[in-house]
Amino acid sequence: MMEPSKHHQRHQNKTKKKWFLPLILSLLISTFLILLSVIVSSNSPSQRWHHHHRAPVPKEVVPRFVESKLKISPTSTHLVPRIAYLISGSMGDGESLKRTLKALYHPLNHYAVHLDLEASSKERLDLANFVRNEPLFEKFGNVRTVVKANLVTYRGPTMVTNTLHAAAILLNEAQDWDWFINLSASDYPLVTQDDLLHTLSSIPRHLNFIEHTSDIGWKEYHRAKPVIIDPGLYSVNKSNVFWVSEKRNVPTAYKLFTGSAWMMLSRPFIEYCIWGWDNLPRIVLMYYANFLSSPEGYFHTVICNADEFRNTTVNHDLHFISWDNPPKQHPHFLTVDDYQKMVDSNAPFARKFGRNEPVLDKIDTELLGQNAVGYVPGRWFSQANSSITNKYSGIRNITDLRPGPGAERLGRLINGLLSAENFHANQCS
């Protein structure tokens, strides 16, 4: 007779055999059905279409940022470039501004003129009427008055915002310019526009002529660390900037640069400052809202901290300016005694001129060849016919240039800058 424990073990083995075999069989059948369904579905028309049309899987997953869809605009392919000018002034500058505008005028270019709120309503209205009623401006429609005048405080950030305002107007209303030049009513050209356009037609249009340096020296203590307030940001009455008692540290998120407030900037860089696809132009603008003499640092700091533009700089402001040594806050007013130095500088512009300064007449006669009505004739102007009522109706081929000695002088300056051994070393250094 078997022992009870052995009998119980045999009974368990028989029970396992009864359910183990059906389990294995069901697993095999299930596996077969799954494989069959996969094979059938992979051969279906819809699955074959997805196989042939599905997007390729990238080897490396790249994060998708909106900034990656915004790129630098290409430069134009016009044989002759176009320039967008801002000419700005304040109280009493109306007549000087008109004179500078006429001396700079060319049908290919675009112009924004601005008298700030310190100028009287009468003076601003007189400028607007001059622009509206001048037959040449009416024919080509390329001169615009900034109707909503800004309050501009000397040495304050409102000078920067005024420049950005004019640049935005010119971007919005004029689609075909290549460079932006900011001037004041106390600036004046030393070459004709035919000279300037002819010379610029042979250089890359992404270049930015902006005098700059990262060696801010004494400006660190006297400008970067102090905090100033520009009443022009919130007041309708003009007054000087004022200081607050606290000081601040020099930025570490970006590097400060300083230089001349006068410059020639490429359209792609101006678009970046206005439409900026990253936040750098706006962050730097907020910082310079409390910086003394911000026009001498804002654009310089933006361009030299932007990877896309830091290698596009040419370290020159295209101006002849007479400074004390070391420089004081204001340059000298230029006179006849400075005439030959202006010519020898090969610069296309000079400043600062007093109102009706006699040396301007000498520049008009000897350098520009200005006519009796104040314009500087180029080949385009020679098509005008003063014997008919609409004397500008015969102007047609405005891209035909007549460069003169000024083009040779300017060519020497620009070729020297671009071919200098230290050209790259001077970029944002």
C-alpha positions in Angstrom: 0.0 0.0 0.0 1.4 3.4 -1.1 2.1 6.1 1.4 -0.5 9.0 1.3 2.2 11.7 0.4 3.2 9.8 -2.8 -0.4 9.3 -3.8 -1.0 13.1 -3.4 2.0 14.0 -5.6 0.9 11.7 -8.4 -2.5 13.4 -8.3 -0.9 16.9 -8.7 1.2 15.8 -11.7 -1.9 14.5 -13.5 -3.7 17.7 -12.8 -0.7 19.8 -14.2 -0.7 17.8 -17.4 -4.4 18.4 -18.0 -4.0 22.3 -18.1 -0.4 22.7 -19.3 -1.0 21.2 -22.8 -4.0 23.4 -23.6 -2.0 26.5 -22.4 0.9 25.8 -24.8 -1.5 25.1 -27.6 -3.4 28.4 -27.1 -0.2 30.4 -27.0 1.0 28.8 -30.3 -2.4 29.6 -31.9 -2.4 33.2 -30.6 1.2 33.8 -31.9 0.3 32.4 -35.3 -2.8 34.7 -35.6 -0.8 37.8 -34.6 2.0 37.0 -37.2 -0.7 36.4 -39.8 -2.4 39.8 -39.1 0.9 41.6 -39.3 1.8 40.1 -42.7 -1.6 40.8 -44.1 -1.7 44.4 -42.9 1.8 45.1 -44.2 0.7 44.1 -47.7 -2.4 46.2 -47.6 -2.6 49.2 -50.1 -2.8 51.9 -47.3 0.2 50.4 -45.5 2.2 50.3 -48.7 1.4 54.0 -49.4 2.5 55.0 -45.9 5.7 53.0 -46.4 6.6 54.8 -49.6 5.4 58.3 -48.6 6.4 58.6 -45.0 8.8 61.4 -44.1 12.4 60.2 -43.6 13.4 60.0 -40.0 16.2 62.5 -39.3 19.4 61.0 -38.0 19.5 63.8 -35.4 16.5 65.4 -33.8 16.9 69.2 -34.1 14.8 71.3 -31.7 12.2 73.4 -33.5 12.5 77.1 -32.5 10.6 79.9 -34.2 13.9 81.9 -34.5 15.2 79.2 -36.9 12.5 80.2 -39.4 13.6 83.9 -39.4 16.7 84.6 -41.5 18.7 87.6 -42.6 17.2 89.2 -45.7 19.3 88.9 -48.8 20.9 92.1 -50.1 19.6 93.7 -53.3 20.9 92.9 -56.7 20.5 96.4 -58.2 23.5 97.6 -60.1 23.2 100.9 -58.3 22.5 100.9 -54.6 19.9 103.0 -52.8 20.3 104.9 -49.5 17.7 105.7 -46.9 18.5 108.9 -45.0 17.3 110.2 -41.7 17.9 114.0 -41.4 16.9 115.3 -38.0 16.9 118.6 -36.3 15.4 120.7 -33.5 14.3 124.2 -32.8 15.6 126.7 -35.4 17.0 123.9 -37.6 14.3 124.1 -40.3 16.3 126.0 -43.0 19.5 124.1 -42.4 17.6 120.8 -42.7 16.1 121.9 -46.0 19.6 122.9 -47.3 21.1 119.6 -46.3 18.2 117.7 -47.8 18.6 119.4 -51.2 22.4 118.8 -51.2 21.8 115.1 -50.5 18.9 114.6 -52.9 18.8 111.9 -55.6 15.7 110.2 -57.1 17.0 106.7 -56.2 17.3 107.4 -52.5 14.7 107.7 -49.8 14.6 110.4 -47.1 12.9 110.8 -43.7 13.1 114.3 -42.2 12.2 115.1 -38.6 12.1 118.2 -36.5 11.5 117.3 -32.8 8.9 118.7 -30.5 11.2 121.5 -29.3 10.7 123.1 -32.7 7.6 125.2 -33.0 4.5 123.9 -34.7 5.0 126.6 -37.3 8.5 125.4 -38.1 7.4 121.8 -38.3 4.5 122.7 -40.5 6.7 124.8 -42.8 9.0 121.8 -43.3 6.0 119.5 -44.0 4.7 122.0 -46.6 8.1 122.3 -48.2 8.3 118.5 -48.7 4.7 118.3 -49.9 5.0 121.2 -52.4 8.5 120.8 -53.8 8.0 119.6 -57.4 10.9 117.3 -57.5 9.9 115.5 -54.3 6.3 115.3 -55.5 7.5 113.7 -58.8 9.5 110.9 -57.2 7.7 110.6 -53.8 10.8 109.6 -51.9 10.9 112.3 -49.2 8.8 111.7 -46.1 8.2 114.0 -43.1 7.9 112.3 -39.7 4.5 113.9 -38.9 4.2 112.6 -35.4 7.3 114.4 -34.0 9.3 113.0 -31.1 10.6 114.7 -28.1 14.4 114.1 -28.4 16.7 114.8 -25.4 20.3 115.4 -26.2 22.5 112.5 -24.8 19.3 110.5 -23.9 17.8 107.3 -25.3 15.1 109.3 -27.1 17.8 110.0 -29.8 18.0 106.2 -30.3 14.2 105.7 -30.4 13.9 108.5 -32.9 16.4 106.8 -35.1 14.6 103.5 -34.8 11.3 105.2 -35.5 12.6 106.7 -38.8 14.2 103.4 -39.8 10.9 101.6 -39.2 9.0 104.2 -41.4 11.6 103.7 -44.2 11.4 99.9 -43.9 7.6 100.1 -44.1 7.2 102.6 -46.9 10.3 102.1 -49.0 11.1 98.6 -50.1 14.3 98.9 -52.1 17.0 100.6 -50.2 20.4 99.1 -49.2 21.9 101.3 -46.5 20.6 103.6 -43.8 22.5 106.8 -42.9 21.6 109.0 -39.9 22.5 112.7 -40.2 21.5 115.9 -38.5 20.8 119.4 -39.8 24.3 120.4 -38.9 25.8 117.7 -41.2 26.7 118.3 -44.8 28.0 116.2 -47.7 31.4 116.5 -49.1 30.7 114.4 -52.2 27.8 114.3 -54.7 25.2 111.5 -54.5 26.5 110.3 -57.9 29.9 110.0 -56.3 28.6 108.1 -53.3 26.3 105.7 -55.2 29.0 105.0 -57.8 31.5 104.1 -55.1 29.1 102.0 -53.0 28.0 100.0 -56.1 31.3 98.1 -56.0 31.3 97.0 -52.4 29.3 94.2 -50.5 25.9 95.6 -49.3 26.0 93.7 -46.0 28.8 95.9 -44.7 28.1 98.3 -41.8 30.2 101.4 -41.4 30.2 102.1 -37.7 33.1 103.4 -35.6 33.3 101.2 -32.5 35.5 99.8 -29.8 35.1 97.6 -26.7 37.7 99.7 -24.8 35.2 101.9 -23.1 37.8 103.3 -20.7 36.5 106.3 -18.7 33.0 105.7 -20.0 32.6 102.7 -17.8 32.6 104.9 -14.6 30.9 108.0 -16.1 28.4 106.4 -18.4 27.9 102.6 -18.0 27.6 102.6 -14.2 25.6 105.7 -13.6 21.8 105.4 -14.1 20.1 108.4 -15.9 16.5 109.2 -16.6 15.5 110.8 -19.9 12.3 112.9 -19.3 11.6 112.7 -23.0 10.4 109.1 -22.3 7.4 110.4 -20.3 7.1 114.2 -20.6 5.7 116.5 -23.2 8.2 119.2 -22.2 11.8 119.0 -23.0 14.4 119.0 -20.2 17.8 117.6 -19.5 18.5 114.1 -18.4 19.0 113.6 -14.6 20.9 111.1 -12.5 19.7 108.8 -9.8 21.8 108.0 -6.7 22.3 104.3 -7.3 24.9 102.9 -9.7 24.9 99.6 -11.5 27.4 97.0 -12.6 28.6 96.6 -16.1 26.6 94.0 -18.0 27.8 90.4 -18.1 25.2 89.0 -20.4 26.7 90.9 -23.3 29.8 93.1 -23.9 29.5 96.9 -24.2 30.9 98.7 -27.2 31.0 102.5 -27.8 31.8 104.8 -30.7 30.4 107.4 -33.0 26.7 108.3 -33.1 26.8 108.6 -36.9 26.9 105.5 -39.1 25.9 103.8 -42.3 24.0 100.6 -41.5 22.9 97.8 -43.9 19.3 97.1 -44.4 19.6 93.5 -43.0 21.0 94.9 -39.8 18.3 97.6 -39.5 15.7 94.9 -40.0 17.3 92.9 -37.2 17.1 95.9 -34.9 13.4 96.5 -35.8 12.1 93.0 -36.3 14.8 91.2 -34.3 14.3 87.4 -34.4 16.0 87.1 -31.0 15.6 89.4 -28.1 19.0 91.0 -28.1 18.1 94.3 -29.7 15.2 94.8 -27.3 17.2 93.8 -24.2 20.1 96.1 -25.1 17.6 98.9 -25.8 16.1 98.5 -22.4 19.6 98.7 -20.9 20.5 101.8 -22.8 17.3 103.6 -21.7 19.3 104.6 -18.6 22.7 105.1 -20.3 24.2 108.6 -20.8 24.8 109.3 -24.5 23.2 106.0 -25.6 23.4 106.9 -29.3 27.2 106.3 -28.9 26.7 102.7 -27.7 23.3 101.1 -28.6 23.9 100.0 -32.2 27.5 99.3 -31.5 26.7 96.9 -28.7 23.9 95.2 -30.6 26.0 94.6 -33.8 29.0 93.3 -31.9 27.1 90.9 -29.8 25.1 89.4 -32.7 26.8 86.4 -34.3 25.1 87.2 -37.6 26.6 90.7 -37.9 29.8 91.1 -35.9 31.9 90.3 -38.9 30.1 92.8 -41.1 31.5 95.9 -39.4 33.8 98.5 -41.0 35.4 100.6 -38.2 34.7 104.1 -39.6 31.7 106.5 -39.4 32.3 108.1 -42.9 32.5 111.6 -41.3 35.1 114.3 -40.8 34.7 115.6 -37.3 37.1 118.0 -35.5 37.6 117.1 -31.9 39.6 118.3 -29.0 42.3 115.9 -27.7 41.1 114.3 -25.5 37.6 114.7 -27.0 35.1 116.9 -25.2 31.3 116.5 -25.3 31.0 118.5 -28.4 33.1 118.7 -31.6 34.4 122.0 -33.0 32.2 124.0 -35.4 33.8 123.7 -38.8 34.9 126.8 -40.7 36.8 127.8 -43.8 40.0 127.1 -41.9 39.0 123.4 -41.9 38.1 123.1 -45.5 41.3 121.5 -46.8 41.3 119.0 -43.9 37.8 118.0 -44.8 38.8 117.4 -48.4 41.9 115.5 -47.5 40.0 113.2 -45.1 38.2 111.7 -48.2 35.1 111.4 -46.0 31.7 111.8 -47.7 30.2 113.8 -44.8 31.4 116.4 -42.3 30.0 117.9 -39.1 29.4 120.1 -37.2 28.4 123.2 -39.1 26.8 126.4 -37.8 23.7 127.8 -39.5 24.6 129.6 -42.7 28.3 129.0 -42.1 30.3 130.5 -45.1 32.3 127.3 -45.6 29.1 125.6 -46.8 29.0 128.0 -49.8 32.6 127.0 -50.6 31.6 123.3 -50.4 28.6 123.9 -52.7 30.7 125.6 -55.3 34.0 123.7 -55.2 33.0 120.1 -54.2 29.3 119.7 -55.1 28.7 122.0 -58.0 25.3 123.0 -56.6 22.9 124.8 -58.9 21.0 128.0 -58.3 18.0 126.2 -56.6 20.1 124.3 -54.2 20.3 120.8 -55.8 23.5 119.0 -56.7 23.2 118.0 -60.4 24.0 114.5 -61.4 23.5 112.9 -64.8 19.8 112.4 -63.9 19.4 116.2 -63.3 20.9 117.1 -66.7 17.7 115.7 -68.2 15.6 118.4 -66.6 14.3 121.1 -68.9 13.9 124.6 -67.3 12.2 125.9 -70.5 9.0 124.0 -69.9 6.4 124.4 -67.2 7.0 120.9 -65.7 10.8 121.1 -65.9 11.3 117.7 -64.3 9.1 115.7 -66.6 12.0 114.7 -68.8 13.9 112.9 -66.1 13.9 109.2 -66.9 17.1 107.2 -66.4 17.9 107.9 -62.8 20.3 105.0 -62.5 22.8 106.7 -64.9 25.5 108.2 -62.7 28.1 110.8 -63.4 30.9 110.3 -60.8 33.5 113.0 -60.4 36.5 113.8 -58.2 34.5 113.0 -55.0 34.2 109.4 -56.2 38.0 109.1 -56.4 38.5 110.5 -52.9 35.8 108.3 -51.4 37.1 105.3 -53.3 40.5 105.8 -51.7 39.0 105.9 -48.2 36.8 102.8 -48.6 39.4 100.8 -50.5 41.9 101.7 -47.8 39.6 100.6 -45.1 38.6 97.3 -46.7 42.2 96.3 -47.7 43.9 97.2 -44.5 45.9 94.5 -42.8 44.1 95.0 -39.6 40.6 95.1 -41.1 39.4 91.9 -39.4 41.3 92.7 -36.2 39.3 96.0 -36.0 35.9 94.2 -36.2 34.2 94.3 -32.8 37.5 94.3 -30.9 
